[in-house]
């Protein structure tokens, strides 16, 4: 068993070293190549801790931060960003499902539409120049900051009566709130507008590689009326399906480097396990303020880098 583990570790290191040579022009004459994978691991571990309780997905933090402060081409960062968001969602998924915070029944119809549109978004993003995508990414991230700052998330929205489509799909459930220890029964409404919204969210997820969890939570909570914690938990399940579809486009185009993806995915998965446990006990407002501050700085950096003001 130990010999098998050593073989896998050796292959992983060989892949990372080979991809470091492929990324050589971007790295320049700065620090040795191993500094960047180590930095990615630490940064993604911290991102994973805050991303799951915030329900935004690891890619929402990963792409603007790594794309602005690490010496990698944005196409490679977006490809890794989808794998990072996928890893954090898959790592947190079992915990969310066991606690009733993630509803697979609610996630599936939304994820089917978003997955299909994310493929088109990925093809569109790879066809655009890097500086254009960087500028648009900065604008989108700043829009996310505004949305998160002004939206008044209701922890337990009141849905008096579900619509016919929600009843047909049985989009309801129950969970025990870890903070108050109360049993919460929930149901949703405005199902058709919600499905159309997730169709548009999928395009953004594939184009920017950011997972679009930032849009999933407001759509589930404010539009469809799911409780805030159920919205955050279900967002992770949706991400696991949507990002897996868009990621194949980047893999097929050769836009995934092991040097970037491997340490990022490992760090994000470890951090997401901690974040999934924090979701049940932490106040969402604490994590939300932290994420808003980080995204504001990263969005400004991406916008200025894309426009050539701050390279």
Helices and strands as residue ranges (DSSP letters): H 2-22, H 24-27, H 34-54, H 58-69, H 74-98, H 104-127, H 130-150, H 164-169, E 172-176, E 183-187, H 191-208, H 213-218, I 219-223, H 228-252, H 258-281, H 284-306
